[in-house]
Amino acid sequence: MAKYLVISTSGNPGSNSRRMGRTAFAHLQKQGADCAWIDISEMDLPLCDADKCYGMPVSKKLSAAIKAADGILVAAPVYNYDVAATAKNMIELTGSAWNDKVVGFLCAAGGTASYMSVMAYANSLMLDFRCVIVPRFVFATSEAFAGDKISDKKITARVEQATKDLVRFTEALRS
């Protein structure tokens, strides 16, 4: 049976990308998937220094969780027209643990102009680690949220579809 991982990469306690990640995780559980949740804001990850950072217990823990997964959803905020630096740092710390994973994205941003910002991040995973990128990703602005909930039914449906697509791609490639 395939294993799935949802990773929240935001440091903001009121993160909309985390809200989407939690919703996706709940959908995976509802589908009966073997899935795990990681919130890197709770991990106190070091900045990648291309040296001692890899041997740190928290870096090893994150790498092991990524390596154990077959399909991964990355919930990431978009800042300044790019995926947040914490998400990039996560890849730098975990490197080859990403090899041959199926990866999907749940992105939250302040405005609609940065909807393609995840592409450089996706290309890096695809080219460096031979990840298969789920072509449909979720992109939402703050208007899709009310309090701690996703208020836009279309975004909720897209999050659910993202989990279904992740499972479908992962199972197809693992069979």
Disulfide bonds with the S-S distance in Angstrom:
none
